[in-house]
Amino acid sequence: MKNNSSNIETKLIHHAQEPDPSTGAVIPPIYQTSTYAQSAPGVHKGFEYSRTDNPTRRNLEQALAAIESGKECGCFASGMAAITTLMHTLSPGDHVICSDDVYGGTYRLFSKVMQPLGLTFDFVDFSSGVDEWTPFVGPNTKMIWIETPSNPMLKVIDLTATIAKAKQLGLCSVVDNTFASPYLQRPIELGADIVVHSTTKYLGGHSDVVGGALIYADPVQADKMRFLQNSIGAIPGPFDSWLTHRSLKTLSVRMQRHCDNAMEVASFLSTHKKVQSVIYPGLSSHPHHAIAKKQMKAFGGMISIYLNADLNKTKTFLSSLRIFTLAESLGGVESLIEHPAIMTHASLPPVERAKLGIGDSLVRLSVGIEHVQDLIEDLAQALQQI
């Protein structure tokens, strides 16, 4: 029986999860194989070698394409592997306009790896509107790259206006949707060409698997990605693919709890005397709250705060937490906390961090799905230490 539901909650559980026809197993098996028997040279059942294709990976790719309202998806061994493969669809001399506030690993790849290979980049504040980034468009500009909400400053970019302008200018629009997940927003439905995910984060959701994905609106545009996926070979193994696909089943309930908890935590922190300010799209104080409300189902599980503290006191706060784990990454069921300037965004030059406001007192929280009162009490007792 095929799942034809248009509701994401049903797609998450059933798409590309048909019972195994040979045994009736409700969960499809893991095809932990590197190669496939051929009845004659070149005669096979659709699979030749698992770098090229694998049934378990294919199931995950079909599921991710469906929940992002895309046509094709390629999965990779990490989010950075996905981004690296996408960058290889460009040619030396091509120009990309990128959000100024992006994951530090993305900035490092673009500025330290891809730029020396001949690509050029401008990092611009897309959240200020189309008039802010369009002056950077030149004859060699091929792509815009945006994160919304962004990492770690949680800027929200108006996807409808930005993508419409990109189409008018003939540019490919790429949206890193990792922070929101397709449960909260689906950029392809708003006209985006390509959606990027670190599936390590909310899609995997359990801090036990690393992966990445590229989802395409146009299957023809995805052909080059498929060639590079096979040629470069930065693909996930079958078990990693299976783990991620398994996790999709609970994405809707996890994301709703992340959002509910984050709203309560953000409200608590916004009234605490040891907290200078709270950055969370769900608060009316957020400069892009209205845009977030328009294009997101809810406001996500990520919060950034400025403490009324110097670096040493900020470190004391981070080390005093008992439930929040001091660790990089985000989007797992457990609550994590980190210091962007020292951890996730240390690869940005100090001057660039300063421009964005990534300083000594900035802390980023990934609010998990624990009981929210326990999280608030943990933050309260740690704040008392500074």
Salt bridges, closest charged atoms under 4 A:
GLU9 OE2 - LYS297 NZ 3.24
GLU48 OE2 - HIS44 NE2 3.84
ASP53 OD2 - ARG58 NH2 2.37
GLU61 OE2 - ARG57 NE 3.49
GLU61 OE1 - ARG226 NH1 3.15
GLU68 OE2 - HIS197 NE2 2.67
GLU72 OE1 - ARG226 NH2 3.18
ASP100 OD2 - LYS155 NZ 3.02
ASP122 OD2 - HIS95 NE2 2.86
ASP125 OD1 - LYS155 NZ 3.54
ASP158 OD2 - LYS294 NZ 3.18
GLU189 OE2 - ARG186 NE 2.92
ASP193 OD1 - LYS167 NZ 3.77
ASP208 OD2 - ARG246 NH2 3.69
GLU338 OE2 - ARG364 NE 3.23
GLU352 OE2 - LYS355 NZ 3.49
